[in-house]
Amino acid sequence: MVNLKNPNLYNNREVSWLHFNTRVLKQAQDESLPLLERLKFLAIYGTNLDEFYMIRVAGLKKLFTGGIIVSGADRLTPLQQLREIRKYIHQEQQVVEHCMKDILKKLEHEGITIKSHHDTNQNEKNQLKKYFKEQIYPVIIPIAIDSTHPFPQLNNLSFGIIVKLQDSDDEAVERFGIIRVPRVLNRFIELGKGVYVPIESLVAQHVEDLFPGHTLIKYAAFRVTRNADLDIAEEEADDFMELLEEGLKLRKKGELVRLEVGVHSDDEIINFFNRHAHIYKDDIYQTHTFLNFSSLWQIVSNKDFAHLLAVPFKPRVLPPLDTSEDIFATLEKQDILMYHPYESFDPVVQFIQTASKDPEVVSIKMTLYRSGTNSPIVHALMSASESGKQVTVMVELKARFDEENNLIWAKALEKSGAHVIYGIQGFKVHAKATLVTRKKNGKLKQYAHLGTGNYNPATSKIYTDISYMTSKDEITSDLTRFFHFLTGFSKKGKLDELYMAPTQIKPKILSLIQNEARKGSEGHIIAKVNSLVDADVIRALYKASQAGVKIELIVRGICCLKPGLQGISENIRVISIVGKYLEHPRTFYFKNDEVQT
């Protein structure tokens, strides 16, 4: 009998994530895509990697320094995982650099050029000199490094330039300095249509203006990545919002987990950072291309070259929502199922806006996770509250990297008179739900929206997600209880028609898998998920495969399950869809009814 707890049967979650990001990189390598579309995927690849280091690598380093040896089903220790990550990234770096050079070379033929200050003509040099004097010099920060000027505390994801200087009066005296580049400055300076100069190339030409009495020996750009995972003791908080605001301030100065150094860096510069920034050499990454791939969005978004992007897709409005009929009347006739972005998200926005204006609506209850900036949905909720409707909003303040934005919306909603909940202690509220209660013929009638995506019209255009709208009593009554669980003290609430985590979803999925396993070769499972990590679910799938069940998994990101293992998972097929849209819905198909006959 096979031991399904054998660590060799499981992929490491961190390495599996790296494989996912490699699939993003492969999109950047795909020569069938428009050039700026390829550059966009490089920007996504870099942004993904930033978050991976800020959260996952930082977490592993914290476990290691704390002497904690914990692991997933694969049993790798934190130190082993850190070594695997470094090895993987160093090996992939050459592929990334080659991809970048290939794209930039081809962009030159389309009129987009990134060149150094040295390669500019005299007119461009004059333009750059003026730009430095007016836009850069007033805000840039030169910092000497010596016994009286210690190495500065650099914020997370900050960009800078390290310079080695020679004293003009004594050539034997050499010094290092740091130039901090504020985020208000663009990474690339645009000289006319499609011509860009990296900011470090320009600043290097003016080092003597920043450090008078010194000449430049060499320079290199660098970038800092810190631990950005918020460690907040919720159980000790009297005011969670205030505690979160303090945590966000500390995030900027978390433990240093990665330092990237760019073109012109050498062993002397690496040794300098090792000594003065107190960072291990293993955590210093050299690159021979531009630092900060997320800044490539500046070039991707150049409207003069929109023809080098994929043709925008125009979503359709799903019938019967394409008529002027009142949306509440439509939902009383039938349920609506939509698949965004192929089917427009606009009806969801209109549903909430209509509810905010309808005099018959008495209450709106809603969860918000990542609503974006200038949200029409949040504005509709505030308008509803100000007009006297009862508005209850669960704003998840712990939505990673959206905390500050959610804090702003939470305060604005409270100011409008809405009742705002900040979540449940010890959990993240990831559910996406809206419940509207309306008077009709002297009675109360409820209408609901459930979705896999965020209430964010902007991301609804680039994420694939599912929306379900209904007025069925069995669904709306469950949602009423769900919102009561959120506003009250319940920890172990259960619903009847719907299922919620952490109390119901996992047991239900395990039960459905086990039922398919009992059907043997007549069983069939199809699942589409963001990640597959849970060891209990994976073992249940292995057992179902051993029983002959056909299993098809569509896993966008992390997959700790290993398909195709003889006698274990040969009936399991796993694919990952990475492309124009971010695949975000979670859907499951089980062929057989769970009820035994």
Secondary structure, DSSP 4 states (H G I P E B T S, - for coil): ---TT-GGGB--HHHHHHHHHHHHHHHHH-TTS-HHHHHHHHHHHHHHHHHHIIIIIHHHHHHHHTT-----TT---HHHHHHHHHHHHHHHHHHHHHHHHHHHHHHHTTT-EE--GGGS-HHHHHHHHHHIIIIITTT-EEEEEBTTBPPP-PPTT-EEEEEEEEESS-TT-EEEEEEEE-TTS-SEEE-STTEEEEHHHHHHTTHHHHSTTEEEEEEEEEEEEE-------GGG-S-HHHHHHHHHHHHTT--EEEEEE-TT--HHHHHHHHHHS---GGGEEE-SS-S-GGGGHHHHT-GGGGGGSPPPP-PBPPTTTTSSS-HHHHHHH--EEEEETTB-SHHHHHHHHHHHH-TTEEEEEEEES---SS-HHHHHHHHHHHTT-EEEEEE-TTSTT-HHHHHHHHHHHHHHT-EEE---TT-----EEEEEEEEETTEEEEEEEEESS-S-TTGGGTEEEEEEEE--HHHHHHHHHHHHHHHS--SS---SSS--TTTTHHHHHHHHHHHHHHHGGG-EEEEEES-B--HHHHHHHHHHHHTT-EEEEEESS-B-B-TT-TTTTTTEEEE---SSSEE---EEEESS-SS--
